[in-house]
Every structure is written in structure tokens, then in C-alpha cells.
Amino acid sequence: MKKFVIVSDTGCDLEKSLRDQYDIEYLPIHYTFEDKEYEGDLDWKNMSYKEFYNHMREGVRFPTSQINVEEYKAAFRKYIEAGYDVLSVSMSSKLSAGVKGSYVAREEVLKEFPDAKIICIDTLRSCLTLGIILIAASELRAEGKTIEEVAEWIEQNKLRSHTLCTVDKLVYMKRAGRVSAASAFFGGLLNIKPIVIQDGIGQNFAIEKVKGRKKSMERLVEMAKENYEDCPHQRIFISHADCEEDAMELKAMLKEAFGENTEIGVGIVGCCIGGTVGPGMLCVHLLGKEVTLNQ
């Protein structure tokens, strides 16, 4: 059986230790800061995550640009020339058009290497929810599954992966054009915290609002319990956009709900999503019941 590489993008939010442990590659998106373009790397080499989110608090916006066709072609060629097939697992097409570039690159590279295999998947997911899918794919690869079998598992299970979020302030979503100015004003005035999920077509969708940060965290725990299923490759992650204290409190709440011995990882919301929702975003990621709600 031919070896294959698993490659994703910045939208997966997997820290280096996990990428190394599970042998997962990624391509960076790009963001613009002070008229200069930077790679949106997952290790925050160009700018620490605290600097990034502090700039946002000061009103700075970070426009992002997708991975282009030439970047995908260069990566695919590199892996194929090294003797690998390629499983390209991208963040939701509703949040980034990058996966479409992977489709174009695949067709062009396969003309050069007709005996190679390149499978590209739109996961309809992002953040550490995408990370969970990638880790599962790596585990399946380690079990000896073929590239086709791993791709099939992803397609069958991607809508069983959950992103359950709350944001601290609606002003950042207003700046990004995700909510109206009136909604942002009254949300801040009334201390309203929206509960956001990724729906069945890969969009971020506000399904309800609660009053106060603590209530929003309690609601995330309730939703995690409602959607959780004991299944292979199950993991629970928390990700935060520079609100580590809240993340650790949420971790304690989840351990109380699921059992003290439950393993819960904590990571950072990267520039892909963080640049839209701003500091204070708090998410729970896990596998469970199939997502059926579409916006």
C-alpha cells in the first residue's frame, strides 16, 4: 500500500506538538497587517496570539486571503515527488474558498503525475473540530487504512463533529459584516452572548443568545452533553481567543459534567476565525450526533 500524506490548512488550529505526534502537514493562509502580507502560521512566528488579539482590541482588522492554486500545486508536487499520495483535508468552503483551489490544483497536478492519487475534501468544519477530524484520519492511517478508506470515514463523519462557541463582544463580528450595527450595540448594552455552531452546510450560525459570560459557558457545557456520543476517535477540545482564564474555567466545568478523568485539550483560536470573531471567543469541539441544522 502506498504511503499518503495528510495535509490541511491554517484553519485546523492544531499546535505543533499535535501536528508532529500525528504527522499532519498544513498550508498557511495569509493575513494583511499594516499593508504587509504575512503567513498565518499555526505557531504564531510572525506575531504572538496575544499581540494579534490586542491589536484587534485596539481596532485593527486582519483581512485574510485564501491558499491559492499555485501554492496547492507546489505542495502536491512536493509530496508526490517524495513518493506519497495526498489526502488534502480543508476547512469549510463556507468560511474560505481555499478548498476550491485544491480541486483545480489536483486536476492540473494529476495531468503531470497520472499514477498518483490526490483526494481533496471539504470538511465543512474549522478550528479544532477540523483538528479532531485530522487526528482521526491519522489514527486510521496508522491502523493501515488506505487513502480511500480514510477519505470515506471523513465524509461519513464530518457532520458528526461539533463546534460549539460563544463570543464575548459582537463588535468584532460587526466589523467583519457578520451582524448589524444595531445588533452589536444592543448585544453589548444588554450583555448578550450569542451561542454559535457550525451548521450542516459549514456556516457559523448563531442559534440562540444568553445573558452573561457565565451563562454562555454553562450553555456550552449543556450542548456538549446533549451532542456527545461515546465513539471511536472521540476527543474533547476547548479553544479560546486570548481568554485563557475562561478556557480553564470551562475545562473545569466540562470535567465536572463528563468526569474528572476525561481528557480535555486546550488550544488557541487561530487567525482564520479569530480575525473575524475577535478576542474572547470560546469553543468546545467534540464528536457526537450528526449535525442536521442548516441556516
Summary of the structure (lengths in Angstrom):
residues: 295
radius of gyration: 18.8
end to end distance: 41.2
largest distance: 60.2
contacts: 1035
relative contact order: 0.17
helix: 43%
strand: 24%
